[in-house]
Amino acid sequence: MTRALWTVAEAARALGLAGDYPETPIDFVTQDSRAVKPGSLFVALSGTPSGGFVSSFASSRDGWEFAANAEAAGAVAMIVPHRIEGITVPQLVVPDTLIDGLWALARGARARFHGPVIGLTGSAGKTSTKEFIAAYPGASASPSSFNNFWGVPLTLCNADPNASVWVVEMGMNQTGEIARLTELSKPTVALVVNVQPVHLEKLGSLEAIRKEKVSIACGLPADGVLVLPADLAAPEWTGKVIRFGGDAEVREVSHIARGESWDVTADIAGRRVAFALTPGAPHRLHNALAALASVTAAGLDPALLAQELGQVGIMTGRGVEQTVGDIVLIDDSFNGNPASMAAALDSLQARPVRGRRIAVIGDMLELGAEAPAYHADMVGHLADIDGVYCVGPLMRHLFDNLPREKRLGWHEDPVTLDAGQVAALLAPGDVVVIKGSKKIFWVNKFVSKLAAALPGRS
């Protein structure tokens, strides 16, 4: 980027504010006072989401309580619901800092970008797929998992106006959220990575989940393209569709394992493209094909993306490996649902090992009344796994369904889980995957505790 994202005056105009504002450059937009750096615009959001949105991380503190901290850290302006005493930088006062502030600024950002925008959603693997697409030369993409009611507008506000393509990830925790996010971001290409039984507790059925995910097409223009897995129906969209996987127009022709990597040949609408995946796994290949189909739909050259795919690694908590002593830990603890759990277990089974394949797996949350069955059914993905340690009340259903020779143990409460006891079950040469919903292992920092416990074992 050769110029600032915004000036204070440009931001004020995007918010519909009259008055004389300075041309001070803005290089970064954030809602987190701890992330403010010199040149930032600080958006002071309410601790309780407005606009009908729901957050599991709502706070009793409001963003404007940290205005002084933001100014001290280098904020050059801030969006606030009322003037704040003692603040000397320009204050952009709006009725609602989320809808009238952050969302309005995001609309302004989207309106001035005329290149392709790929919006994507899915039940599992959307962040990993976003990272694949973001490898396209010159792309600007959502950071981390910025995919909710504040993450999507922040992505738009901070996106490079000169990028080759914008990549916007969208998630949801309530009905109608995807439609609102896609109407804000107005993608030219909309990708549904997959539809799996996630958020069943809130949405009630797989069909309801399908409708919610496919609603990403609501933001497409008439000449937009919807990108779908080979087996996913989307009767709500009557425009152009590109499919991937299976026998679709974007599909795998072959792959050859080379250590932990796969050398893949794909067919993209009759064009053969070769690429590498490190590590290789069925779900990573699915995500890579989705990425290639999406850039093709955007009118970009898939061969340019293919050249970069081998450099796309694993994000923190989504399969990152570390070797402690002679034991390999695979940290896949950021999230867990039936689809991603099966993918993690299947990948472990396909992996060559010197010792044993061990799964430390925890509850998959928000599955509603069918949760016990989903947990018990995971036994079908454990044939070539040597030992399983189960964590959480729901995982008792799997533990009771396991062959006795695979049972390493079960612990009901993840908060009181002793990493030392799990470490004592492991042996040199073992490869261990740790997988579960975020509140089971990730929030409790279990993987780091397990790693710390390993060197001290006798």
C-alpha positions in Angstrom: 0.0 0.0 0.0 1.4 3.4 -1.0 -1.1 5.5 1.0 -3.0 5.3 4.2 -6.2 3.3 4.4 -8.1 6.4 5.4 -7.8 9.9 6.6 -9.8 11.1 9.5 -11.8 13.3 7.2 -12.5 10.4 4.8 -13.7 8.2 7.8 -16.0 11.0 8.9 -17.5 11.3 5.5 -18.1 7.6 5.3 -20.0 7.9 8.6 -22.1 10.7 7.2 -20.7 13.3 9.6 -20.6 16.9 8.7 -17.8 19.2 9.9 -14.2 20.1 9.5 -12.0 17.0 10.2 -8.2 16.8 9.6 -6.6 14.8 6.8 -4.6 12.8 9.4 -3.8 9.4 7.9 -5.3 6.2 9.4 -3.3 3.0 8.9 -5.3 0.6 11.0 -8.8 0.2 12.4 -9.5 -1.8 15.6 -12.1 -2.3 18.3 -9.5 -3.5 20.8 -7.6 -0.8 22.7 -4.8 -3.3 23.4 -4.2 -3.6 19.6 -4.0 0.1 19.0 -0.7 1.3 17.5 0.3 4.7 16.2 -2.0 5.8 13.3 -5.0 3.7 14.5 -8.7 4.5 14.4 -10.2 3.1 17.6 -13.8 2.0 17.4 -15.3 2.0 20.9 -17.9 -0.8 20.8 -20.4 -1.6 23.5 -19.6 -4.6 25.7 -23.1 -5.9 24.9 -23.5 -6.3 21.1 -26.1 -4.1 19.4 -27.9 -4.7 16.2 -29.5 -7.9 17.4 -26.2 -9.7 17.4 -25.2 -12.3 20.0 -21.7 -12.9 21.4 -20.5 -15.5 23.8 -17.8 -13.1 24.8 -20.0 -10.1 25.8 -18.3 -7.9 28.4 -19.5 -5.8 31.3 -17.1 -3.1 30.1 -17.7 -0.8 27.2 -15.0 0.2 24.7 -15.2 3.9 25.4 -14.0 3.2 28.9 -10.6 2.5 27.3 -10.5 5.6 25.2 -7.7 7.2 27.2 -5.7 4.0 26.8 -6.3 4.0 23.0 -5.1 7.6 22.7 -2.0 6.9 24.8 -1.2 4.0 22.5 -1.3 6.2 19.4 -4.9 6.4 18.2 -5.3 9.4 15.9 -9.1 9.3 16.1 -11.9 7.3 17.6 -15.5 6.4 16.9 -17.6 6.9 20.1 -21.3 7.2 21.1 -20.8 10.5 22.9 -17.9 12.9 23.5 -15.4 11.7 26.1 -13.9 14.1 28.5 -10.1 14.4 28.3 -9.7 13.0 24.8 -7.8 15.3 22.5 -7.8 13.4 19.2 -10.9 13.8 16.9 -14.0 12.0 18.2 -16.4 10.7 15.5 -19.7 10.6 17.4 -22.4 8.3 16.1 -25.6 6.9 17.8 -24.4 3.3 17.7 -20.7 2.6 17.3 -21.3 -0.9 15.8 -24.0 -0.2 13.2 -23.6 3.5 12.6 -19.8 3.4 13.1 -17.9 0.2 12.2 -20.5 -1.1 9.8 -20.9 2.2 8.1 -17.2 2.6 7.6 -17.1 -1.0 6.2 -19.7 -0.1 3.7 -17.6 2.8 2.6 -14.6 0.6 2.3 -16.5 -2.0 0.2 -17.9 0.7 -2.1 -14.5 2.0 -3.2 -13.1 -1.4 -4.0 -13.8 -2.6 -7.6 -11.8 -5.8 -7.7 -13.1 -9.4 -7.0 -14.3 -10.2 -3.5 -14.5 -13.9 -2.4 -16.8 -14.4 0.5 -16.7 -17.8 2.2 -18.4 -19.8 4.9 -18.8 -23.4 6.0 -19.3 -25.7 8.9 -15.6 -26.7 9.2 -12.4 -25.7 7.6 -13.4 -22.2 6.5 -10.4 -20.4 8.2 -8.0 -22.9 6.7 -9.6 -22.5 3.2 -9.4 -18.7 3.7 -5.7 -19.1 4.3 -5.3 -21.1 1.0 -7.2 -18.4 -1.0 -5.2 -15.7 0.8 -2.0 -17.2 -0.7 -3.0 -15.8 -4.1 -0.5 -13.1 -5.0 -1.6 -9.6 -3.9 -4.6 -10.9 -1.9 -6.0 -9.1 1.2 -7.8 -11.4 3.6 -9.5 -11.7 7.0 -6.9 -12.0 9.8 -7.1 -15.1 12.0 -10.8 -15.9 12.5 -12.3 -12.4 12.0 -15.6 -13.8 10.7 -18.4 -12.4 13.0 -20.4 -9.2 13.3 -17.3 -7.2 14.2 -14.6 -9.3 12.5 -16.1 -9.0 9.0 -16.5 -5.2 9.0 -13.0 -4.8 10.5 -11.7 -7.0 7.6 -13.3 -4.7 5.1 -12.1 -1.5 6.8 -8.5 -2.8 6.9 -8.4 -4.4 3.4 -5.9 -3.1 0.9 -7.7 -1.0 -1.7 -5.1 -2.0 -4.2 -5.3 -5.8 -3.6 -5.7 -8.3 -6.4 -8.7 -9.8 -4.5 -10.4 -9.5 -1.1 -11.1 -12.7 0.9 -13.8 -12.4 3.5 -14.5 -15.2 5.9 -18.1 -15.4 7.4 -19.3 -17.4 10.4 -22.4 -17.4 12.5 -24.0 -18.3 15.8 -27.6 -17.4 15.1 -30.0 -17.6 12.2 -29.7 -14.8 9.6 -26.2 -13.7 10.5 -24.6 -15.0 7.3 -27.1 -13.1 5.2 -26.4 -9.9 7.0 -22.6 -10.3 6.7 -22.8 -11.2 3.0 -25.0 -8.2 2.3 -22.4 -6.0 4.0 -19.4 -7.5 2.1 -21.1 -7.9 -1.2 -18.9 -10.7 -2.6 -18.6 -11.3 -6.3 -17.9 -15.0 -5.5 -19.5 -16.8 -2.6 -18.0 -20.1 -1.4 -19.6 -22.7 0.9 -16.8 -25.0 2.0 -19.1 -27.6 3.4 -22.3 -28.2 5.4 -22.0 -30.3 8.5 -23.8 -30.9 11.8 -22.5 -27.8 13.6 -24.7 -25.5 15.8 -27.5 -28.0 15.7 -28.5 -26.9 19.2 -29.4 -23.5 17.8 -30.4 -24.3 14.2 -32.2 -27.6 14.9 -31.4 -29.6 11.7 -28.9 -30.1 8.9 -31.3 -28.6 6.5 -31.5 -25.4 8.5 -27.7 -25.3 8.6 -27.6 -25.7 4.8 -30.0 -22.8 4.3 -28.0 -20.6 6.6 -24.7 -21.4 4.8 -26.2 -21.0 1.3 -27.6 -17.7 2.3 -24.1 -16.3 1.6 -25.5 -16.1 -2.0 -27.8 -13.3 -0.8 -24.9 -10.8 -1.2 -24.0 -11.9 -4.8 -24.8 -9.7 -7.8 -26.8 -11.2 -10.6 -23.6 -12.1 -12.4 -21.9 -13.5 -9.3 -20.7 -17.1 -8.9 -21.6 -19.5 -6.1 -18.9 -22.2 -5.4 -20.2 -25.4 -3.9 -19.0 -28.9 -3.0 -20.0 -31.5 -5.6 -22.8 -32.9 -3.4 -24.4 -29.8 -2.0 -27.8 -28.5 -3.3 -28.5 -24.8 -3.4 -31.9 -24.3 -5.1 -32.2 -20.8 -3.7 -29.5 -19.6 -6.2 -30.4 -19.6 -9.9 -27.2 -18.0 -11.1 -23.8 -19.5 -12.1 -22.4 -22.3 -10.0 -18.9 -23.9 -10.0 -18.5 -27.1 -8.1 -15.4 -28.8 -6.6 -14.6 -32.3 -5.4 -15.8 -35.7 -6.5 -16.4 -35.7 -10.3 -17.0 -31.9 -10.4 -15.3 -29.5 -12.8 -12.6 -28.8 -10.1 -11.4 -32.1 -8.8 -8.4 -34.2 -7.8 -6.9 -36.4 -10.5 -4.3 -38.0 -8.3 -2.0 -37.5 -5.3 1.2 -39.1 -4.2 2.4 -39.1 -0.6 5.9 -37.8 -0.1 6.6 -38.0 3.6 4.1 -35.7 5.3 3.5 -33.9 2.0 1.2 -34.7 -0.9 1.9 -34.0 -4.6 -1.4 -33.4 -6.1 -2.7 -33.1 -9.7 -6.0 -31.4 -10.2 -8.3 -30.8 -13.1 -9.8 -27.3 -13.2 -12.4 -27.1 -15.9 -10.2 -29.2 -18.2 -6.9 -27.7 -17.3 -4.4 -29.8 -15.4 -2.7 -28.1 -12.4 -0.1 -29.6 -10.1 0.6 -28.4 -6.5 1.9 -29.6 -3.2 0.3 -29.7 0.2 2.3 -29.8 3.4 1.0 -31.6 5.4 -1.2 -33.6 3.1 -4.6 -34.8 4.3 -8.0 -35.4 2.8 -9.6 -32.4 4.4 -6.7 -30.1 3.3 -7.1 -31.3 -0.2 -10.8 -30.6 0.0 -10.1 -27.1 1.2 -7.4 -26.5 -1.5 -9.8 -27.6 -4.3 -12.4 -25.1 -2.8 -9.7 -22.4 -3.0 -8.8 -23.2 -6.6 -12.4 -23.2 -7.6 -13.0 -19.8 -6.0 -10.1 -18.0 -7.6 -11.2 -19.5 -10.9 -14.7 -18.2 -10.3 -13.2 -14.8 -9.6 -11.6 -14.7 -13.0 -8.1 -15.1 -11.5 -5.4 -17.6 -12.6 -5.6 -20.8 -10.5 -2.1 -21.8 -11.5 -0.8 -18.7 -9.7 -2.5 -19.9 -6.5 -1.4 -23.5 -7.1 2.3 -22.4 -7.0 1.7 -21.0 -3.5 -0.4 -23.8 -1.8 2.6 -25.8 -0.7 3.7 -22.8 1.4 0.5 -22.6 3.4 1.0 -24.2 6.7 -1.3 -24.9 9.6 -2.8 -22.2 11.8 -2.4 -22.3 15.6 -4.7 -24.8 17.2 -5.7 -26.3 13.9 -3.1 -29.0 13.5 0.2 -27.4 14.4 2.8 -30.0 15.4 5.5 -30.0 17.9 7.9 -32.7 18.9 8.7 -33.0 22.7 11.3 -35.6 23.3 10.4 -38.4 21.0 6.6 -37.7 21.0 4.7 -35.7 18.4 1.8 -33.5 19.6 -0.7 -32.3 17.0 -2.6 -29.3 18.5 -6.0 -29.3 16.8 -7.8 -27.9 19.9 -9.2 -24.7 18.5 -12.5 -26.1 17.7 -14.3 -29.4 17.3 -17.4 -30.7 15.5 -18.3 -34.1 13.9 -16.8 -33.1 10.6 -13.5 -31.7 11.9 -13.2 -34.4 14.5 -13.5 -37.1 11.8 -11.0 -35.2 9.6 -8.5 -35.1 12.4 -8.9 -38.7 13.3 -8.8 -39.9 9.7 -5.6 -37.8 9.1 -4.0 -39.5 12.1 -4.9 -42.9 10.9 -3.4 -42.2 7.5 -0.1 -41.0 9.0 3.0 -43.3 9.2 4.3 -43.6 12.7 7.1 -45.4 14.6 5.1 -45.8 17.8 1.4 -45.6 18.4 -1.4 -43.3 17.1 -3.1 -41.7 20.1 -6.2 -39.5 20.2 -6.9 -37.2 23.2 -10.4 -36.0 22.3 -13.0 -33.9 24.0 -16.6 -33.0 23.8 -18.1 -31.5 20.7 -20.5 -28.8 21.8 -23.8 -27.3 20.5 -25.0 -30.6 18.9 -28.4 -30.6 20.6 -30.4 -33.8 21.4 -28.3 -35.9 19.0 -25.0 -35.1 20.7 -24.7 -38.5 22.4 -25.1 -40.3 19.1 -22.6 -38.0 17.3 -20.0 -38.8 20.0 -20.6 -42.5 20.1 -20.4 -42.7 16.3 -16.8 -41.4 16.3 -15.8 -45.0 17.0 -16.0 -45.5 13.2 -13.0 -43.2 12.8 -10.8 -45.1 15.2 -10.0 -48.4 13.5 -6.3 -47.7 13.1 -5.8 -45.6 16.2 -4.1 -47.4 19.1 -5.4 -45.5 22.1 -8.0 -43.0 23.0 -8.3 -40.7 26.0 -11.7 -39.1 26.3 -12.5 -35.8 28.0 -15.9 -34.3 28.9 -19.4 -35.7 29.8 -20.4 -36.3 26.2 -17.3 -38.2 25.4 -18.4 -40.8 27.9 -20.7 -42.1 25.1 -17.7 -42.7 22.9 -15.6 -44.2 25.8 -18.2 -46.7 26.6 -18.4 -47.6 22.9 -14.6 -48.2 22.5 -13.0 -51.6 22.4 -11.3 -52.2 25.7 -7.8 -52.3 24.2 -8.2 -48.7 23.0 -9.4 -47.2 26.3 -6.7 -45.0 27.8 -9.1 -43.2 30.1 -11.9 -40.8 30.5 -12.1 -37.6 32.5 -15.3 -35.7 32.9 -14.2 -32.1 33.7 -11.7 -30.5 31.3 -10.9 -27.8 33.9 -9.5 -30.4 36.3 -7.8 -32.6 33.7 -4.3 -33.4 34.9 -1.9 -33.1 31.9 0.7 -35.1 33.9 -1.6 -38.1 34.0 -2.1 -38.0 30.3 1.6 -37.5 29.7 2.3 -40.7 31.7 0.2 -42.7 29.2 2.5 -41.7 26.3 5.6 -43.5 25.0 8.5 -42.6 22.7 7.5 -42.7 19.0 3.8 -41.9 19.8 1.9 -39.3 17.6 -0.9 -37.7 19.6 -3.7 -35.5 18.3 -5.6 -33.3 20.7 -9.0 -32.3 19.4 -12.2 -30.9 20.9 -14.5 -27.9 21.1 -12.7 -24.7 22.0 -13.9 -24.7 25.7 -12.4 -28.2 26.3 -8.7 -27.9 25.5 -8.0 -24.5 23.9 -9.4 -22.3 26.6 -7.7 -24.4 29.3 -4.3 -24.3 27.4 -4.1 -28.1 27.8 -1.7 -28.7 24.9 1.0 -26.4 26.4 0.5 -28.1 29.8 0.8 -31.5 28.2 4.0 -30.4 26.4 5.4 -29.1 29.7 4.6 -32.4 31.4 6.4 -34.6 28.9 10.1 -33.8 29.4 9.8 -34.6 33.1 8.4 -38.1 32.8 10.7 -40.9 33.7 
